[in-house]
């Protein structure tokens, strides 16, 4: 893998020239017809504002309202990314992760709407979403560029497989009572060898997911860093490490053990690994733009999701 230059700022931004949202793409929680009411409501709202609406074909496949289906144009993910000015994702963080991996190359901003459970990525509530959408149409929103990581699996010197991850890439064991041995290299420099249940390589977005349960730090989303978090290491001196987001990581599965391993992307896609395989990881060259309401506060999300205490003084 070759490191690509990054000329894209990944800081939060409130741009002077706001976007025009004329064509809206809709994605619903996969295989869940219960998102239907929210999708119909969004469709009616945007039609009332003279906006075009496109519906993701995977979402349409599980949604059977004949009136809605006849009125909305159903398109593929590729068409959704090419034609939309804004894509709204209705569901949970898992749906958002999947959409981000599919749409990272198109440059279209994403907006997440939850169905009652606040997420780290889906921070608009469906109950009062129309009021927030009015504000967003009027330019009252903030943009935040977040990066994904891209991974390639190399076997016997050839490309074997790979994928993108918005949260994390995880190398982990498949045998219940066995550890795996891996070697880690950062920018071609040997870092360590480790016996463990696995290793999490996380983006700042993913620092509040699996890596958090493994003892990794919470990383502010705009940081250009990645973290490596061991899963149940045999030696307690193996601790989480934060490295530059510009680095390239190479994980080598030891050929001294026959224990089977897997690599998993965002907990949703996986490949089986063999001894001697290399898993190479780097920052994706493209960013995902996430839209938030003007009132968005990352620390408020952390307090709500992680049940942190309130301020002691007014």
N, C-alpha and C positions, 0 to 999 in steps of 0.2 A: 504494500500500500504506500502511496506517496502523499505526504502531507501537503495540503492545499492552502494557499494563502487566504487569509480572512480579511476582507475589507469591509465587512458588515458589522456595524456597531450592535452590541447585544445589551445595551443599556435600555432601561425604561425610557419611553419618549412620549411627549405630548407635542405632536407636530403642529406647526402653524397652519399648514395646508391639510385639511382633513380629507379623508377618503370619501368617495361617492359610492354608495351601496345601491346599485340599480338592479343587480341580479343576485339573488340570495340562494345559496345551496343549503339543503337540510339533510342531516344525518341523524338517525335515531338509534337508540340502544339495540344492538343486534339480537335477533331472534326474540324480541320482546314486543308483542303487539300492544302492550299497555301504554306505550308512548304515543299512541294514535291521537288522543285528545289534544296533547300538546302540539303535535305536528299540524293538526287541523286548525288550531287556534293561531299558530304562527303563519300558516298559509293565508288565512282570512285577513290577518293583520297586514301582511305585506301586499296583498291584493288591494286592500283599502288605501294603501299608500302608493299605488301604481307601480309596484315593483314586480319584477319577474321572479318566479320561484321554481327551483329545480329540486328534485327529490332523488336521493341516492338509491340505486336499484336494489342493493342489498336490504335497505330499509323497506322499500316498497314490497319486497317479496313476502314479508310477514305481516303486512298491513292490508286489510281486506275491505276497507270502506270504499264501495264502488263509486260514490259521488266524488270523494276526494281523489281517488285514483284516476278518474276521467278528466279532472280539472288540472292536475299538476303534471308537469313534464318529468318523466323518469329517465335518468341518465346514469352512465357509468361513473366510477370514481374519477377516471381520467377526464371525462367531459365536465364533471363537477368542478375539478380543479382548474380546467382551462377557461370555463365560462363564468364562474362565480366571482363576484366582488367581495363577498363575505360568505363564509360557511358556518352555520350554526349547528352545534352538536348537542343533542338532547339525550341525556342519560347520566352516566357516571364517568369517573376518571378513566376507567378501562376503555370505554367507547372513545374517549378523547385520545388516548394513547394510540389506539388502532388507526384512527383517522389521521393523526399527525404523521405516523409512519407512511401512510399512503399518499399524503398530500404535500410532503416536505419540499418537493421539487417545483411547486407551482407558484409560490409566493403569495397565495391568498390568505388573508387573516382568518383566524378561527375564534369563535366565541362559544363558550360552554354554558349550557343551561342544565341545572340539576332538577330532579323530580322530587325534591323534598329532603335530600341528604347533601349538605354542603360538601363539595370536593375541593381538592387543591387546585384543580384545573377547571372544573365546572362550578363557577362561583355566582352565577345568576340563578335566582329562584324562579321557577315557572309560574308561581302564583302572581307575582307583580312584574312579569317580564315585559309587558307592553309599555309600561311607564319607563322602564330602563331603555327599551329599544327606541322610544321617542327621543330620549336624551342622546343616545348613541347616534341616531340619524342627524341630530343637531350638532354633532361634533363633540359632545361631552363624553369623551372616553380617553383611555390611555392605551398605548401600545407597548408590548414587551416582546422582544426577540429572544427566543430560547433555542438552544442547540440540541440536536440529536447526536448520537454516536453511531458510527457505521462499523460493521465487523465483517471480516472475511475469515473463513476456515481454510487452512492450507493443509493438504494431505499428500505426502510423498512428493512435495514440490509443486503440486497442482492445486488450482482452486477447487474446493469441494462444495462450498455453500456459504451462506452468510445472511445478513439482514441489518435493518436499522433498529434502533431503540431510542425511545424518548426518555424512559426511566433508567433502564439498566441492562447490561449484559451480565449473565450469571453463568459461571462454570461450576458445575456441581456434580456430586456423586449420584448414581442410580441405585447402587446396592445399599440396603438399609443399614448394615452394620460395618461398613467398610469406609475408609477414608481414601481420598485420591492424593496423588503427589503432583504438584505443578511447579514449573519454574516461571518466573516473571522477569521480563526485560522491559525497560523504559528507554525509548530512543536508542535501542541496541546496546544499552548498558544493563548488565545483570543486576537485578534488584534482590531477589531471594528465591530459595526453594521452600516449599511449604507442604506439610501434611495437614489436610483439613477436609471438612465436608464440602468446601468449595470456596469461590472467590466472587465477590460482587464488584463490578465496575460500573459506577453510577455517574450520571449527569447531576448538575445541581437540582434539576426538576425531580429526579429520582431519589434525592437525598432524604426525602420524607417518606419513602416507600420501604422496600426490603432492606436497604442499607441501614436505615434508622434502627430497625429491629436487631441488626447485627452490631450495633454500637457505633455506627458511623456518625459524623457530625451533620447537622443541618447546614446546607449551603444556600446562600442567597441566590435566587434564580438567575441573576444577571452576571454572576461570576464566570470567568473563563477558566474553569478548573474541572477536573474529574477526581473522583475518589475511589480507592480500592479498599474494600472491606472484607477481611477473611470471615468465613463461616465456620465457627467452631474449630479453630486451629488447634493442632496438637500441642504446640508451644505457645504459651500465653504471651510471649514477647512479640508475636506477630500481631500488630495493631493496625488500625485503619490509617491510610496515608492519602494525602491530597496532593495532586500533581497538576502541572499546567495543562490546560485544555488543548494546547498546541502539540502535546506529546503524542507519540505513537506507542501503544502497549502491545507486547507480544507475550501471550501465555502459551507455554508448551506443556502438553500432557506427558508426564514421564512414561517412558517405555519400560520401566523396571517393575511395574505392577500391571496386573490384568484387570483391575477394577474398572468397570465401565463408567464413563462420564457423559454428561450432556452439556450443551450450551443453550441457554434460553434467552430470548429477547422479549423484554417487558412482561415476562411470565405468560406469553401468548403464543410464541413460536419457538420450536426447539429442534436441535440436531443432535444425534448421537456422535460422540467423539471416540476416537481410538487412540491407543498409546502412540506418541510421536506427533500427533496433530498440533498445529499452531493455530491459535485464535488471535487474530490481529485486530486491534481496536483503535480508532481515532475519531476525532470530531468530524461530524458530517459537514461538507462544505456549504450546505444551505441551512437556513434558519426557519423556524416556525414563528410566525407573528401571532401572538395571543392578544386579543382585545379584552379589556376590562372596563367596567363602569368607572366613572371618575372617582367614585368613593372607595375604590379598591385599596385594601391595605393588607399586604402579605402577612404582617405580624398579627393582624386580626384573624386571618385564616388559621395561622398556627395556634393561636389561643383557643379558637373554637374547635379545631380538630384534635389537638393534643391536650385539651382541658387544662391549659395553663391558668394560673391564678390571675385575678384582676389587679388593677393598680391599688396600692395601699393608701394613696392620697389622691385628692381631687385635683 
